[in-house]
């Protein structure tokens, strides 16, 4: 147990070191330099056999594995890293990132929800390039980003640096804020009539969420998004995207309007079940674009056959 803890701590320190190095390197190199660093990092990750083995095992247990899928996932993850580095190097305007996203006609759902003036909750799973999506969306409609406060202040500062470099409006709770205060910070943004982006697919303990099904496993999702929607009257718009022809195609689903009347717990459960169903369908169709394949919480869930 002690050796596992030491390895986990070491892995965390290495990841933080790489993130800090990436932030500094991005600000001091050229466009060609960013692409070189991206490709070098991609080649190194693809050659890491323990990482490949863990990823392939998770995909097989989830029932989505196919030949070449591991490399495809690393390539999509590298997109996120490369895009962020370009943004850190030049700022969002000159990075070319916005041109890599394409919206279909379903964007009208989002526009109509925003035009109603009561705020909008935009939610998606942690699909590759999720930190960039709200800034891309802001080219059409201003969108704030709910930034979860990492317990490690070093990681929180990195997250802030990325958000600020992209020119996004960041919303985050103070350090050590209890759940009700975290909700209050987000609801304040919605009551101002703004659009707020959140990724609510982080698993919770059974007593802290509602049961949904992902990859045939029971997962407990938080109900905070649904609670905020019921308390503020802001509709929820689920947004998903897929990678095709070198672009990320964005699709917006019809808004969910959750009444504050009636059984709130049941309404919250229904809303999160719909989100989980669409997420499950998306990941089964194009599993390579999910960022969380190697997340330790999701790894435990996927490997649990019960």
C-alpha positions as CSV (number, residue, x, y, z in Angstrom):
1,X,0.0,0.0,0.0
2,X,2.8,2.4,0.9
3,X,4.6,1.7,-2.4
4,X,1.4,2.5,-4.3
5,X,1.0,5.7,-2.5
6,X,4.6,6.7,-3.2
7,X,4.2,5.9,-6.9
8,X,1.0,7.9,-7.0
9,X,2.7,10.9,-5.4
10,X,5.6,10.6,-7.8
11,X,3.3,10.4,-10.8
12,X,1.5,13.5,-9.6
13,X,4.7,15.4,-9.2
14,X,5.9,14.4,-12.7
15,X,2.6,15.5,-14.3
16,X,2.7,18.9,-12.5
17,X,6.3,19.3,-13.6
18,X,5.4,18.6,-17.2
19,X,2.4,21.0,-17.1
20,X,4.6,23.8,-15.7
21,X,7.3,23.1,-18.3
22,X,4.7,23.1,-21.0
23,X,3.3,26.5,-19.9
24,X,6.8,28.1,-19.9
25,X,7.9,26.5,-23.1
26,X,4.7,27.5,-25.0
27,X,5.4,31.2,-24.2
28,X,9.0,31.1,-25.4
29,X,8.8,29.2,-28.7
30,X,7.4,29.5,-32.3
31,X,4.5,27.8,-33.9
32,X,6.9,25.3,-35.4
33,X,8.4,24.8,-32.0
34,X,4.9,24.0,-30.5
35,X,4.3,21.4,-33.2
36,X,7.7,19.9,-32.5
37,X,7.0,19.6,-28.8
38,X,3.5,18.3,-29.4
39,X,4.8,15.5,-31.8
40,X,7.7,14.7,-29.5
41,X,5.4,14.3,-26.5
42,X,2.9,12.2,-28.6
43,X,5.7,9.9,-29.8
44,X,6.9,9.4,-26.2
45,X,3.4,8.6,-24.9
46,X,2.7,6.2,-27.7
47,X,5.9,4.4,-26.9
48,X,5.1,4.0,-23.2
49,X,4.1,0.4,-22.9
50,X,2.6,0.5,-19.3
51,X,0.4,3.4,-20.3
52,X,-0.7,1.7,-23.5
53,X,-1.4,-1.5,-21.6
54,X,-3.5,0.3,-19.0
55,X,-5.5,2.3,-21.6
56,X,-6.1,-0.8,-23.8
57,X,-7.3,-2.8,-20.8
58,X,-9.8,-0.1,-19.7
59,X,-11.1,0.2,-23.3
60,X,-11.5,-3.6,-23.6
61,X,-13.3,-3.9,-20.3
62,X,-15.6,-1.0,-21.3
63,X,-16.4,-3.0,-24.5
64,X,-15.3,-0.4,-27.0
65,X,-11.8,-1.5,-27.9
66,X,-10.7,-1.9,-31.5
67,X,-7.4,-2.0,-33.3
68,X,-5.7,1.5,-33.5
69,X,-8.0,3.0,-30.8
70,X,-5.2,3.6,-28.3
71,X,-3.2,5.6,-30.8
72,X,-6.3,7.6,-31.8
73,X,-6.9,8.5,-28.2
74,X,-3.4,9.7,-27.7
75,X,-3.7,11.8,-30.9
76,X,-6.9,13.5,-29.7
77,X,-5.4,14.1,-26.3
78,X,-2.4,15.7,-28.1
79,X,-4.8,18.0,-29.9
80,X,-5.8,19.4,-26.6
81,X,-2.2,19.9,-25.4
82,X,-1.1,21.4,-28.8
83,X,-4.1,23.8,-28.9
84,X,-3.4,25.0,-25.4
85,X,0.2,25.6,-26.2
86,X,-0.7,27.6,-29.2
87,X,-3.1,29.7,-27.1
88,X,-0.4,30.2,-24.4
89,X,2.1,31.3,-27.1
90,X,0.0,33.9,-29.0
91,X,-3.3,34.3,-27.2
92,X,-6.6,32.9,-28.4
93,X,-7.1,35.3,-31.3
94,X,-4.1,34.2,-33.3
95,X,-4.0,30.6,-32.2
96,X,-6.2,29.2,-35.0
97,X,-8.1,27.0,-32.4
98,X,-11.5,28.5,-33.2
99,X,-11.3,27.3,-36.8
100,X,-10.9,23.7,-35.6
101,X,-14.5,23.6,-34.3
102,X,-17.5,23.5,-36.5
103,X,-21.1,24.0,-35.3
104,X,-24.1,22.5,-37.0
105,X,-27.7,23.8,-37.2
106,X,-28.4,22.6,-33.7
107,X,-26.6,25.7,-32.4
108,X,-30.0,27.5,-32.7
109,X,-31.1,25.7,-29.5
110,X,-28.2,27.3,-27.6
111,X,-28.8,30.7,-29.1
112,X,-32.6,30.6,-28.4
113,X,-31.9,29.6,-24.8
114,X,-29.4,32.4,-24.3
115,X,-31.7,35.0,-25.9
116,X,-34.4,34.2,-23.4
117,X,-32.2,36.1,-20.9
118,X,-32.4,33.8,-17.9
119,X,-28.9,32.3,-18.1
120,X,-27.9,29.0,-19.6
121,X,-26.1,25.9,-18.2
122,X,-24.0,24.3,-20.9
123,X,-22.7,20.8,-20.0
124,X,-20.6,18.2,-21.6
125,X,-18.5,15.2,-20.6
126,X,-14.7,15.6,-20.4
127,X,-14.3,15.2,-24.2
128,X,-10.8,16.0,-25.6
129,X,-10.4,19.8,-26.0
130,X,-13.1,20.5,-23.3
131,X,-11.0,23.3,-21.6
132,X,-11.1,25.1,-25.0
133,X,-14.7,24.7,-25.9
134,X,-16.2,27.5,-23.7
135,X,-13.7,30.0,-25.3
136,X,-14.5,28.8,-28.8
137,X,-18.2,29.2,-27.9
138,X,-17.6,32.7,-26.7
139,X,-16.8,33.7,-30.3
140,X,-20.6,33.3,-30.8
141,X,-22.1,33.7,-27.3
142,X,-20.2,34.9,-24.2
143,X,-19.6,31.9,-22.0
144,X,-18.2,31.7,-18.5
145,X,-16.2,28.7,-17.3
146,X,-16.8,27.0,-13.9
147,X,-13.3,26.1,-12.8
148,X,-13.2,23.5,-10.0
149,X,-10.6,24.5,-7.5
150,X,-7.9,21.9,-7.3
151,X,-6.8,21.0,-3.8
152,X,-3.2,21.5,-5.0
153,X,-2.6,25.2,-5.4
154,X,0.1,24.6,-8.0
155,X,-2.4,22.9,-10.3
156,X,-5.0,25.6,-9.7
157,X,-2.5,28.3,-10.7
158,X,-1.8,26.4,-14.0
159,X,-5.5,26.0,-14.6
160,X,-5.9,29.8,-14.1
161,X,-3.0,30.5,-16.4
162,X,-4.6,28.5,-19.2
163,X,-8.0,30.1,-18.7
164,X,-6.6,33.6,-18.7
165,X,-4.5,33.0,-21.7
166,X,-7.6,31.9,-23.7
167,X,-9.3,35.1,-22.6
168,X,-12.1,33.2,-20.8
169,X,-14.2,34.4,-17.9
170,X,-13.4,32.1,-15.0
171,X,-15.8,31.4,-12.2
172,X,-14.5,29.4,-9.2
173,X,-15.1,29.1,-5.5
174,X,-12.7,30.2,-2.7
175,X,-10.4,27.7,-1.3
176,X,-12.1,25.2,1.1
177,X,-15.6,26.4,0.1
178,X,-18.4,24.0,1.2
179,X,-20.9,22.6,-1.4
180,X,-23.6,25.2,-0.9
181,X,-21.0,28.0,-1.4
182,X,-19.7,26.4,-4.6
183,X,-23.3,26.2,-5.9
184,X,-23.9,29.8,-4.9
185,X,-20.9,31.0,-6.9
186,X,-22.2,29.3,-10.0
187,X,-25.8,30.4,-9.5
188,X,-24.8,34.0,-9.2
189,X,-23.4,33.8,-12.8
190,X,-26.7,32.3,-14.1
191,X,-28.8,34.9,-12.3
192,X,-26.9,37.6,-14.2
193,X,-28.2,36.1,-17.4
194,X,-24.9,34.6,-18.4
195,X,-24.0,31.2,-20.0
196,X,-21.9,28.9,-17.8
197,X,-20.0,25.8,-18.9
198,X,-19.6,22.8,-16.6
199,X,-18.4,19.2,-17.0
200,X,-20.5,17.1,-14.5
201,X,-19.2,13.6,-15.3
202,X,-16.9,13.2,-12.3
203,X,-18.0,10.1,-10.3
204,X,-19.2,10.6,-6.8
205,X,-19.7,8.2,-3.8
206,X,-23.2,6.6,-3.7
207,X,-24.4,9.0,-1.0
208,X,-23.3,12.0,-2.9
209,X,-24.9,11.5,-6.3
210,X,-27.6,9.7,-8.3
211,X,-27.1,6.3,-10.1
212,X,-26.7,6.4,-13.9
213,X,-25.3,3.8,-16.3
214,X,-22.0,4.3,-18.3
215,X,-20.5,1.3,-20.2
216,X,-22.9,-0.9,-18.4
217,X,-21.5,0.1,-15.0
218,X,-23.5,2.0,-12.3
219,X,-21.9,5.4,-11.7
220,X,-23.0,8.1,-9.3
221,X,-23.2,11.6,-10.9
222,X,-23.5,14.8,-8.9
223,X,-26.9,16.6,-9.0
224,X,-25.5,20.1,-8.6
225,X,-26.2,21.1,-12.2
226,X,-29.8,20.1,-11.9
227,X,-30.2,21.9,-8.6
228,X,-28.8,25.1,-10.0
229,X,-31.2,24.9,-13.0
230,X,-34.2,24.4,-10.7
231,X,-33.2,27.2,-8.4
232,X,-32.4,29.8,-11.1
233,X,-34.7,28.7,-13.9
234,X,-31.8,28.5,-16.3
235,X,-32.2,25.7,-19.0
236,X,-29.6,23.0,-19.4
237,X,-28.1,22.4,-22.8
238,X,-26.1,19.3,-23.3
239,X,-23.3,19.8,-25.9
240,X,-21.3,17.0,-27.5
241,X,-18.7,16.9,-30.3
242,X,-17.0,14.3,-32.5
243,X,-13.8,14.4,-34.5
244,X,-14.2,14.3,-38.2
245,X,-12.0,15.4,-41.2
246,X,-9.6,17.1,-38.8
247,X,-12.3,19.2,-37.2
248,X,-14.4,19.0,-34.1
249,X,-18.1,18.9,-35.0
250,X,-20.3,20.4,-32.2
251,X,-23.9,19.3,-31.7
252,X,-26.3,21.0,-29.2
253,X,-29.2,19.1,-27.8
254,X,-32.6,20.6,-27.0
255,X,-32.7,22.6,-23.7
256,X,-34.0,20.9,-20.6
257,X,-36.1,23.2,-18.5
258,X,-36.4,21.9,-14.9
259,X,-39.3,23.2,-12.9
260,X,-38.7,24.0,-9.3
261,X,-42.0,22.4,-8.3
262,X,-42.5,18.8,-7.4
263,X,-40.0,16.2,-6.3
264,X,-36.6,17.9,-6.9
265,X,-34.6,14.8,-6.2
266,X,-36.5,12.9,-8.9
267,X,-36.2,15.7,-11.4
268,X,-32.5,15.9,-10.8
269,X,-32.1,12.2,-11.2
270,X,-34.0,12.3,-14.6
271,X,-31.9,15.1,-15.8
272,X,-28.6,13.4,-15.0
273,X,-29.8,10.1,-16.4
274,X,-30.5,11.9,-19.7
275,X,-27.0,13.4,-19.7
276,X,-25.5,10.0,-18.9
277,X,-27.4,8.3,-21.7
278,X,-26.2,10.8,-24.3
279,X,-22.7,10.6,-22.9
280,X,-22.7,6.8,-23.1
281,X,-23.9,6.8,-26.7
282,X,-21.2,9.4,-27.6
283,X,-18.4,7.4,-26.0
284,X,-19.5,4.2,-27.6
285,X,-19.5,5.8,-31.0
286,X,-16.2,7.6,-30.7
287,X,-14.4,6.5,-27.6
288,X,-11.1,8.0,-28.6
289,X,-12.3,11.6,-27.8
290,X,-12.9,10.9,-24.1
291,X,-10.2,12.6,-22.0
292,X,-10.8,10.5,-18.8
293,X,-9.8,7.0,-20.0
294,X,-6.9,7.0,-17.6
295,X,-8.5,8.8,-14.7
296,X,-8.1,6.8,-11.5
297,X,-11.8,7.0,-10.5
298,X,-13.0,5.9,-13.9
299,X,-10.4,3.2,-14.0
300,X,-11.8,1.7,-10.8
301,X,-15.4,1.9,-12.1
302,X,-14.6,0.4,-15.5
303,X,-12.7,-2.5,-13.9
304,X,-15.5,-3.3,-11.5
305,X,-17.5,-5.9,-13.3
306,X,-20.3,-5.9,-10.7
